[in-house]
Amino acid sequence: MQIQPGDFEARQHWQSSGFANTDLDFLLKQNGLDHVVLAGMRANTCIESTARYAVELGYHTTMLTDAVGAFNMREMEAAVEIDYPVISHNVLSTDEFIELIE
């Protein structure tokens, strides 16, 4: 994925969460956004941490099960099958998500 015109980028990312020590919450609120969809690397650390933080901040949070990665399948399975359903509002495949937004 490449940043596109009109996209915004959170700055000062230090740890696992995309929210902690960044301006992401400010940028989302400034633009009237209250839903986040998470994908990326690492399913069981960065993605999970960002999701937990998003939910605590009041964002409707969707996790994409086939758009995340981990260092091994045990980490992936634990994150996707056990943690994501507890943390987030929606746990979907990318196909399911695309179908919902079309």
N, C-alpha and C positions, 0 to 999 in steps of 0.2 A: 504494500500500500504506500502510495506517495501522497504527501499533502497537496491539496488542490486549492485553487482560488476559492475564497470564502470559508475554508477550513480554519480552525484555530488550534493552537498548540499550547499545551500546558507546559509551564516553565519550572525550573528548579526541582526536577524529579530526583529524589535522593534514595528512597527506599522502595519497598515492594508495591505500595499503594500508589495508584495514579493520582490520588487526592492529597495525600499527606505531603506537606511542604511544597505544594504547587498552587497555581492559580486556577486549577480546573473548576472547582466549585464556583468561584467568582465568574469565570467565563460562561459556564452553563447557565447560571442564574441571570447574568447580564443579557443573555440571549433567549431567556424565557423557556429554557429546556428543563424538563423534569423526568425524562426517561434516559437511561443509559443502556447500551448494548455492549457487552464485553466479549472480546476475542483477543487472542494473542498468546504470548509465551510467558510464563509458566502457569499452567492450569491450577496447580496446587499452592502457589505462592502469590505471584503478582496479580493474577486474575482474581483469585479468592480474596486477597487483601483489598483490592480495589472494589470488589463487589460488597464486601462487608462495610467498608467506609461509605460507599454510595447509599446503601440502605439506611445506615445511621444518619446520613444527611437528608434523608427523605426522598431519594430518587427511586422511581420505579426501575427495577433492575432486571435485565434479561441476560442470561448466559447462553452462549452458543457452544454446544457440545462438540461439534466437529470443526471448530475454528480456533481451537486451543492446542497447545503442545505441552509436553513435559519431558523429562529426561528418561522416563520409563513408563510402561503401561500400568504398573501398580499405582503410581502417582496419579496418572490420568483417571483410572477407574475410581479411585477413592474420591478425587475431586468431583468428577462428573456424576457419579452414582450416589455418593453419600453427602457431600458438602453442598453442592450447587442447589439441590432441592430445598435444603434447609435455609440457605442464605437468601436466595433470590426470589423474585416474583414469577419469573418464567424461565424454564430450562428447555431450549429448543435446538433443533438442528438448523443449519443455515437455510435449508430448503423450507422448513416449517416457518422460519422467520420471514423469508422473502415472500412466501405465500400470504402471510398475515398483512404485510405492508403493501402488497400490490392491489 
